[in-house]
Amino acid sequence: MQVEQFSVPNHQAQAELEALKQAAKQNAQLEKEQLYRDLKTVYGHMKHGAKVIDIYASFKTSGLNADGDPKLAICRADGKTCYCKKNDQGIAVFSIMPFQRSWDLEVRTSYCDVALPKGTFQWTAADPSRKAEGWNIKNKTLKTTVPIIPARLLSVVKSKLCNYHILWEVEKWTPEPPKDPILLKQLTPNLYGVLATWDLTPLERAIIRGRIQ
C-alpha cells in the first residue's frame, strides 16, 4: 500500500516535545494555539517510535484505479461497511453510514465521516462529453467491506473502536474482504498515528465474507 508516512527517532521526538513544553512555560498563550497542540499530540505519539500517516497526501498520491475510484479507503474501526461519496472539486467523503438522500451526496459530513479536501482527486465523468461534476461523476457513490481487527492486535485498542480508524487498499469497490489494513488513531485532521498493520489470513477473510450482505 502506498502511503505518505513519517517517522523520527525516539530521542528527536522526545526533544521536540520537551522544547514545546518549555516554550509553553515561557509563553502561556501557546497552550491556546491549535498548531502547538497538534505538534504536542504528534510528537507525543512519535516519542515511542510510532509512525504517522498523512491521510490527505496518501489519498492524493495513491490516486484512482482504472474505474476512476479511490485506491484507498478509510473508515471508523467500528463500521462494517465503508461508504464513499464523490463530490465536486475532487472531494471525497468516507463514512460508516450510507448516503441516502440527494442532499447527503453533496453536503453531509458528520462525526463518523472522514472528508478529504478539494483537489484530492480528478474524477472521471460518467458522460465524457460533459464536465465531471454534480451527477456526471462516474460511480458517484461506492461501498466496500471494512476489515476486522484480529484478536492478537486488540491489545493496542485502549478505548471504544469508534475512536479508531482503519485504512486499507481497495482492489475493487465491491463486497470483497480486504487484505492489508492499518489501524490508526487520529491525531490532527490529516495526521493519523499508526497503531498496527497486518495481513488478513484466508480464514479471517472468509469470516468477513460470511457477514457481507
C-alpha positions in Angstrom: 0.0 0.0 0.0 1.4 3.4 -1.0 1.0 5.9 1.9 2.8 9.1 2.9 4.4 8.1 6.2 6.6 10.0 8.7 8.8 8.7 11.5 11.6 10.3 13.6 14.0 8.8 16.1 12.7 8.4 19.6 15.2 10.9 21.1 14.4 13.5 18.5 10.6 13.3 19.1 11.2 13.5 22.8 13.5 16.5 22.4 10.9 18.3 20.3 8.2 17.5 22.9 10.4 18.9 25.7 11.1 22.1 23.6 7.4 22.6 23.1 6.7 22.2 26.8 9.5 24.7 27.6 8.2 27.2 25.1 4.7 26.9 26.7 6.2 27.7 30.1 7.7 30.9 28.7 4.6 31.8 26.8 1.3 30.5 28.3 -0.6 31.8 25.2 0.9 28.9 23.2 -1.3 26.4 25.0 -4.3 28.1 23.3 -2.8 27.7 19.8 -4.1 24.8 17.8 -0.8 24.4 16.0 1.0 24.0 19.3 -1.5 21.4 20.5 -1.2 19.5 17.2 2.6 19.4 17.4 2.4 18.2 21.0 0.0 15.5 20.1 2.0 14.2 17.1 5.4 14.2 18.9 3.8 12.6 21.9 2.7 9.8 19.7 6.1 9.5 17.9 8.3 9.6 21.0 7.7 5.8 21.4 8.9 5.1 17.9 5.4 5.1 16.3 4.8 6.3 12.8 2.4 8.8 11.4 0.5 8.8 8.1 -0.7 11.9 6.3 -4.1 10.8 5.1 -4.6 13.8 2.7 -1.3 13.2 0.9 -1.7 9.4 0.9 -5.0 9.5 -1.0 -3.8 12.1 -3.4 -0.6 10.1 -4.1 -2.3 6.8 -4.5 -4.9 8.3 -6.9 -7.6 6.4 -8.7 -7.9 2.9 -10.2 -9.0 2.1 -13.7 -12.6 2.6 -12.8 -11.9 6.1 -11.6 -12.4 5.2 -7.9 -10.0 5.8 -5.0 -7.4 3.1 -4.5 -7.6 3.5 -0.7 -10.4 3.6 1.8 -10.6 4.8 5.4 -13.3 4.2 7.9 -14.1 4.2 11.6 -13.0 0.9 13.1 -16.4 0.0 14.4 -18.0 0.1 11.0 -19.0 -3.0 8.9 -19.4 -1.2 5.6 -17.4 1.7 4.3 -19.4 4.2 2.0 -17.6 6.7 -0.2 -19.2 9.6 -2.0 -17.5 11.7 -4.6 -18.2 15.4 -4.5 -17.3 18.3 -6.9 -13.8 19.7 -6.9 -12.1 16.4 -6.2 -13.6 16.0 -2.7 -14.3 12.5 -1.2 -16.1 11.6 2.0 -15.9 8.2 3.7 -18.4 7.1 6.2 -19.8 4.0 8.1 -23.3 5.5 7.3 -24.9 5.2 3.8 -25.6 8.4 1.9 -29.3 8.0 1.2 -30.7 11.4 0.2 -29.7 13.7 -2.6 -28.5 16.4 -0.3 -26.4 13.9 1.6 -24.4 13.3 -1.6 -23.3 16.9 -1.7 -23.0 18.4 1.8 -23.3 15.8 4.6 -20.4 15.2 6.9 -20.7 14.0 10.4 -18.6 12.8 13.3 -18.3 9.4 11.7 -17.1 10.7 8.4 -13.6 11.4 7.0 -13.6 14.1 4.4 -10.7 14.7 2.0 -10.1 18.3 0.8 -10.7 19.9 -2.6 -8.3 18.8 -5.3 -7.5 15.4 -3.8 -8.8 13.6 -6.9 -9.7 14.3 -10.5 -12.9 12.4 -11.1 -13.9 10.6 -14.2 -17.0 11.8 -16.0 -19.9 9.5 -16.5 -20.7 11.3 -19.7 -17.3 12.1 -21.3 -18.8 15.0 -23.3 -19.6 16.9 -20.1 -17.5 18.1 -17.1 -17.1 15.6 -14.2 -19.2 17.4 -11.7 -22.6 17.0 -9.9 -24.3 13.9 -11.1 -21.9 13.5 -14.0 -19.2 12.0 -11.8 -18.8 8.3 -12.6 -19.7 5.9 -9.8 -20.9 8.8 -7.6 -21.3 6.6 -4.5 -19.3 3.5 -3.6 -19.2 0.9 -0.8 -17.0 -1.9 0.3 -16.4 -4.1 3.4 -14.4 -2.8 6.5 -11.6 -5.1 7.7 -11.9 -6.8 11.1 -9.2 -6.3 13.7 -7.6 -9.7 14.7 -7.8 -10.6 18.4 -4.0 -10.7 18.6 -3.9 -6.9 17.9 -6.7 -5.8 20.2 -4.3 -5.1 23.0 -3.4 -1.8 21.3 -7.1 -0.7 21.4 -7.4 1.3 24.7 -10.9 2.6 24.3 -14.0 2.0 22.1 -13.5 1.1 18.5 -15.3 4.2 17.4 -12.2 6.2 18.5 -10.0 4.5 15.9 -9.8 4.2 12.1 -8.8 1.6 9.6 -7.0 2.4 6.3 -6.7 -0.2 3.6 -6.2 -0.7 -0.1 -9.3 -1.4 -2.2 -8.7 -3.7 -5.2 -12.4 -3.3 -6.3 -15.2 -1.3 -4.7 -17.2 -4.5 -4.2 -18.3 -6.5 -1.2 -14.9 -8.3 -1.1 -12.8 -8.7 2.0 -9.6 -6.5 2.1 -6.1 -7.8 2.7 -3.7 -5.3 4.2 -5.2 -2.9 6.7 -3.6 -0.4 9.0 -5.1 0.5 12.4 -4.9 4.3 13.1 -5.6 6.8 15.8 -6.5 10.3 14.5 -4.1 13.0 15.9 -4.9 16.0 13.7 -7.4 16.5 10.8 -4.9 14.9 8.4 -2.3 13.1 10.5 -3.1 9.6 12.0 -0.8 7.6 14.3 -0.1 4.1 13.2 -1.0 1.5 15.9 -0.8 -1.8 13.9 -0.5 -3.2 10.5 -1.5 -6.7 9.4 -2.4 -9.0 6.6 -5.7 -10.7 6.9 -5.4 -14.5 6.8 -7.6 -16.6 4.5 -9.7 -17.6 7.5 -10.3 -14.0 8.6 -11.2 -13.0 5.0 -13.6 -15.9 4.9 -15.2 -14.7 8.2 -15.6 -11.2 6.7 -17.1 -12.7 3.5 -19.7 -14.5 5.6 -21.1 -11.3 7.0 -21.3 -9.4 3.7 -24.9 -8.6 2.8 
